């Protein structure tokens, strides 16, 4: 039986900054769009944050379960896994995943009712389906190299613009820019993760984008993704000068990028994962502040 500490490890709390980041960026964009932003919008932001965090924890438990029962985690290099380590029964981990999805669904339902945009219920269903079928089901899309596409869409476009839309009922060009930048950084985290796992994923038949591209090209892709939000900042800043604040996050990119481009592998890439997550949160926060002004 897994201990409470192991369940917390299985939730992979280090991934949560990238769930907070898009909500912060989307809220900043909403504040900048509507001078009447107030208590109702703040409540909507809190609900969006609960949805994002619960979905992330659900994804983490779902991946733990699905990879574990397939044997993908039998020779694990990265963080602790409940199923692969046999610390918890697969059914228990699966129930934890769906409990987390349930929390996200409940908060999302309240958010939709508050916003009055009922078509967003369909978006919520898509979010849960995407979370489960990343590694779940008979043909998980994460095993076919499509994980980065889903991460860009759901952690970038949907999370940022959904947060903004549920608060002020509209989206802006600057909000789209923030969403693209956030999506790129979220993809960078996944790319670094899959770069680390190329040897074990190749053996287990998990054809991630990193496996398909190979080691060298994956490192180039990671660098491109990390650079993308800063390039977008330079494009936006001439018209919205306060967004230049997000350039202050640039020094945080140095460590992770050097780690990846210097050839680090295996456990040596874990600091790059954590560093990219911190970078995403700081960039999104500074961009959110800039958009709010």
Helices and strands as residue ranges (DSSP letters): H 4-11, G 13-15, H 17-33, H 39-70, H 90-115, H 120-133, G 141-144, H 147-151, I 152-158, H 159-168, H 173-196, H 198-204, H 209-213, H 215-237, G 241-249, H 251-261, G 266-269, H 270-292
